[in-house]
Amino acid sequence: MTDIEYGDVRSLEGSLLVVRGVRGVGWDESAVIKADDGSERHGVVLEVADDLAVVQVLEGTVGLRRGGAGVRFSGSAFRIPLGRGWLGRTCDGRGEPLDGGPPVTGAETAAVNGWPLNPVERESPREPVLTGVSGIDALTTLVRGQKLPIFSVPGLPHLELATQIGAQASAGGDPFVVVFAAMGLPHAEIDFVRTALEPRAAAGELVMVLNSADDPVIERLLTPRVALTIAEDLAFVGGSHVLVVMSDLTSYCEAVREVAAARQEIPARRAYPGYLYSDLASLYERCGRIRGRPGSVTIMPVLTMPAGDITHPVPDLTGYITEGQIVLAGDLHARGLYPPLDVLGSLSRLMRHGAGPGRTRDDHLELAAQAIAALARARQAAELADLIGTGALSGTDRGYLTYATALEDALLRQRTDEARGFGDTLDRLWTAVSVLPRRELTMVSEALLDEHLGDR
């Protein structure tokens, strides 16, 4: 922080402050605004033109007045301390404590903007992150170093699922940490997250970075960057496997749009700025593994699609960057299924890197492929039944309808507080596929069929 304090404040409007006479100030630089009562607020430089700087004040400009405020610039982007002192802590989107504890300190600090991992130093994602949710672990396995979003719509239990994953996930006995970043959530949902994750926080395996709906918009832009900066240090310096759960990225993107409008930038698709793709990539590409280092950063963002529109810019651009998606379906939720996973609409493109022999179980990949293929056949049978009636179906097609129900009951239906072991998950999947005649299980080897089904 420089010793120069600029007092020529030209305007105060909303959360924006314009100060004149500045020199050597850059975009995205952090600042401290001192009020005439001695209190301090924090800000980020949005725009610099000649000797004018536009500063977004995180705590707002209410109570500030022209001639009574001074601005000091840090000379760098917003920074936070690093270290294991974050474990078990709950903070706001700027890294300030919300749990009543002292500020987190560390021997080193880092700018929260960070950098994507160097492609030359990247190592391919491998080995699973087990979430304890059977539908995900068995059919769309999450891999260490992967970015796998959850696509949902307002009204579905995506926050419950994200919180359950945050509470249950593990790396099979290896050092594991969860960083949960909430963006633009109502206070009731913030309280739900804090309560549900408190046991993990008490165990020192969790960091919560919480930005509520009434917090400053610019703080919402910092929230995922603070979370990822903490995660990178815990992973690549501390050696832990870190899962970063972020909810809701749509709220983050709306904040990007609002700040872009404040900067008077030319809008693009649906009024989002043209750089939304690169902005999202600057977050998602910070996950992965680094060659020669034991830790990893895995990202699971939650996106709510307005009106369920998967072509909306937020899910559309996310799909170009990430390695698959987990889709939640409204019709399944209406039937009381939790979690309402649309298995055929979901995909983990890196599943084969983290599942199978030596990673999960020898029968996993063959069994998962058979389960998904059979579900696709069951959906065709259901569509045919809608046209001609169930009674007109062949016995085989009726068997596939029975299988779809068995898959929901045995595997997909799960309590919000139920953490299932991986062995239990695959045993449940075998129970579901066993309702089909053995001749229909063509994607599983005869040896595995003999081992798990015998003469059935």
Sequence and secondary structure as in RCSB ss.txt:
>XXXX:A:sequence
MTDIEYGDVRSLEGSLLVVRGVRGVGWDESAVIKADDGSERHGVVLEVADDLAVVQVLEGTVGLRRGGAGVRFSG
SAFRIPLGRGWLGRTCDGRGEPLDGGPPVTGAETAAVNGWPLNPVERESPREPVLTGVSGIDALTTLVRGQKLPI
FSVPGLPHLELATQIGAQASAGGDPFVVVFAAMGLPHAEIDFVRTALEPRAAAGELVMVLNSADDPVIERLLTPR
VALTIAEDLAFVGGSHVLVVMSDLTSYCEAVREVAAARQEIPARRAYPGYLYSDLASLYERCGRIRGRPGSVTIM
PVLTMPAGDITHPVPDLTGYITEGQIVLAGDLHARGLYPPLDVLGSLSRLMRHGAGPGRTRDDHLELAAQAIAAL
ARARQAAELADLIGTGALSGTDRGYLTYATALEDALLRQRTDEARGFGDTLDRLWTAVSVLPRRELTMVSEALLD
EHLGDR
>XXXX:A:secstr
  S  B  EEEEETTEEEEES  S  TTEEEEEE TTS EEEEEEEEEETTEEEEEETT STT  TTS EEEEEE
EE EEE SGGGTT EEETTS BSSS      S EEETT     TTTEE   SEEB S HHHHHHS EETT B  E
EE TTSSHHHHHHHHHHH B TTS EEEEEEEEEE HHHHHHHHHHHHHHHHTT EEEEEEETTS HHHHHHHHH
HHHHHHHHHHHTT  EEEEEEE HHHHHHHHHHHHHHTT  B GGG BTTHHHHHHHHHTT EEETT S EEEEE
EEEE GGG TTSHHHHHHHHHSSEEEEB HHHHHTT SS B GGG EETTHHHHSSTTTS TTHHHHHHHHHHHH
HHHHHHHHHHHHH GGGS HHHHHHHHHHHHHIIIII   TT    HHHHHHHHHHHHTTS GGG TTS HHHHH
HHHTT 
